């Protein structure tokens, strides 16, 4: 019926509408999703740009956040455990102005899958720093921003 990317787009927007309004405001769209990677696009428009007509720093941060978080969600859901995800820290390098629709990519699904397994096995909080890259494909293949987000998960399932 609907592609996996379309379903995830609507799930992210619903999450934004009900939990984090800024996500809904930015109108993210899933371009590609599989077990190991996620690519999300946020359009450059009046709502998401700054005074010099490039993407606003806050919008870029939202894109990195949802790319890392929603890449982890299927692995957490598949475990059928009560695993809570938080971001422990956030680091960004803004390399060029993002003067078009920005695509955010994270290719660390396998590392997240191992993190979930370790959290279940040890019962301890597990951390892993995700690399997320942002590009403006219509302008160039160059990276416009790099993000390091440390994902922190813990299994709260009662024994």
C-alpha positions as CSV (number, residue, x, y, z in Angstrom):
1,X,0.0,0.0,0.0
2,X,2.4,2.7,1.2
3,X,6.2,2.5,1.0
4,X,8.3,2.1,4.1
5,X,9.6,5.6,3.6
6,X,6.1,7.1,3.3
7,X,5.0,5.3,6.4
8,X,8.0,6.5,8.4
9,X,7.5,10.1,7.1
10,X,3.9,10.1,8.5
11,X,5.1,8.5,11.8
12,X,7.8,11.2,12.2
13,X,5.2,13.9,11.5
14,X,2.7,12.4,13.9
15,X,5.4,12.3,16.6
16,X,6.2,15.9,15.8
17,X,2.5,16.9,15.9
18,X,1.9,15.1,19.3
19,X,5.2,15.3,21.1
20,X,7.8,17.8,19.6
21,X,6.1,20.6,17.6
22,X,9.4,21.8,16.1
23,X,9.7,18.5,14.2
24,X,6.3,18.9,12.7
25,X,7.0,22.6,11.9
26,X,10.1,21.6,9.8
27,X,8.1,19.1,7.6
28,X,10.7,16.3,7.3
29,X,10.4,13.7,4.6
30,X,12.0,10.2,4.5
31,X,13.9,9.7,1.3
32,X,15.4,6.3,2.1
33,X,15.2,3.8,5.0
34,X,16.5,0.3,5.6
35,X,18.0,-1.5,8.7
36,X,21.4,0.1,8.3
37,X,20.6,3.7,7.1
38,X,18.2,6.5,7.1
39,X,18.0,9.6,4.9
40,X,15.7,12.5,5.7
41,X,15.1,15.7,3.7
42,X,14.0,19.0,5.3
43,X,12.9,21.6,2.7
44,X,14.4,25.1,2.7
45,X,11.5,27.5,3.0
46,X,10.3,30.6,4.8
47,X,9.9,28.5,8.0
48,X,13.3,26.8,8.0
49,X,15.7,29.5,6.7
50,X,17.5,32.3,8.4
51,X,18.0,35.9,7.5
52,X,20.7,35.1,4.8
53,X,18.4,32.6,3.1
54,X,20.3,29.4,4.2
55,X,19.0,26.8,6.6
56,X,18.6,27.9,10.2
57,X,21.0,26.2,12.7
58,X,18.0,25.0,14.7
59,X,16.4,23.4,11.7
60,X,19.7,21.6,10.9
61,X,19.8,20.4,14.5
62,X,16.2,19.0,14.2
63,X,17.2,17.1,11.0
64,X,20.2,15.5,12.7
65,X,18.1,14.6,15.8
66,X,15.4,12.9,14.0
67,X,17.7,11.1,11.6
68,X,19.6,9.5,14.5
69,X,16.6,8.9,16.7
70,X,14.3,7.4,14.0
71,X,17.1,5.1,12.7
72,X,17.2,3.6,16.2
73,X,13.4,3.2,16.7
74,X,12.9,0.1,14.5
75,X,15.7,-1.7,16.4
76,X,14.2,-0.8,19.7
77,X,10.7,-1.7,18.6
78,X,11.9,-5.1,17.2
79,X,13.4,-6.0,20.7
80,X,9.9,-5.8,22.2
81,X,11.5,-4.4,25.4
82,X,10.9,-1.2,27.2
83,X,14.0,0.6,26.0
84,X,14.3,4.3,26.5
85,X,16.4,6.4,24.1
86,X,17.9,9.8,24.9
87,X,20.7,11.9,23.4
88,X,23.6,12.4,25.8
89,X,25.4,15.0,23.8
90,X,25.4,16.9,20.5
91,X,28.3,18.3,18.5
92,X,28.1,20.0,15.1
93,X,30.4,21.3,12.5
94,X,28.8,23.7,10.0
95,X,31.0,23.6,6.9
96,X,29.0,25.5,4.3
97,X,25.8,27.4,4.1
98,X,22.9,25.1,3.3
99,X,21.2,27.0,0.5
100,X,18.6,24.4,-0.5
101,X,16.7,21.4,0.7
102,X,19.0,19.5,3.1
103,X,19.4,15.7,3.2
104,X,20.5,14.2,6.5
105,X,22.1,10.7,6.4
106,X,23.1,8.2,9.1
107,X,24.5,4.8,8.2
108,X,24.9,3.3,11.6
109,X,21.9,1.0,11.9
110,X,24.1,-2.0,12.6
111,X,25.9,-0.3,15.4
112,X,22.5,0.7,16.9
113,X,21.3,-2.9,16.6
114,X,24.4,-4.1,18.6
115,X,23.8,-1.3,21.2
116,X,20.3,-2.5,21.8
117,X,21.5,-6.1,22.2
118,X,24.1,-5.0,24.7
119,X,21.6,-2.9,26.7
120,X,19.3,-6.0,27.0
121,X,22.2,-8.3,27.9
122,X,23.8,-6.1,30.5
123,X,20.8,-4.2,31.9
124,X,23.1,-1.2,31.9
125,X,22.9,2.1,30.0
126,X,24.7,1.9,26.7
127,X,26.1,4.8,24.7
128,X,27.3,5.2,21.1
129,X,28.2,8.3,19.1
130,X,26.4,8.5,15.8
131,X,27.8,10.3,12.7
132,X,25.2,12.2,10.7
133,X,26.0,14.1,7.5
134,X,24.0,16.8,5.9
135,X,24.2,17.7,2.1
136,X,22.3,19.8,-0.3
137,X,22.3,17.5,-3.3
138,X,20.7,20.0,-5.7
139,X,23.7,22.3,-5.2
140,X,26.6,20.0,-4.6
141,X,27.7,16.6,-3.3
142,X,29.8,18.4,-0.6
143,X,28.9,17.9,3.1
144,X,27.4,21.1,4.5
145,X,27.4,19.9,8.1
146,X,28.6,17.0,10.3
147,X,26.9,16.0,13.5
148,X,28.0,13.7,16.3
149,X,25.1,12.7,18.5
150,X,25.7,10.3,21.4
151,X,22.7,8.0,21.7
152,X,22.1,6.7,25.2
153,X,19.7,3.7,25.7
154,X,18.7,1.7,28.7
155,X,16.4,-1.4,29.0
156,X,13.7,-0.7,31.7
157,X,11.9,-4.0,31.1
158,X,11.2,-5.6,34.5
159,X,12.9,-9.0,35.0
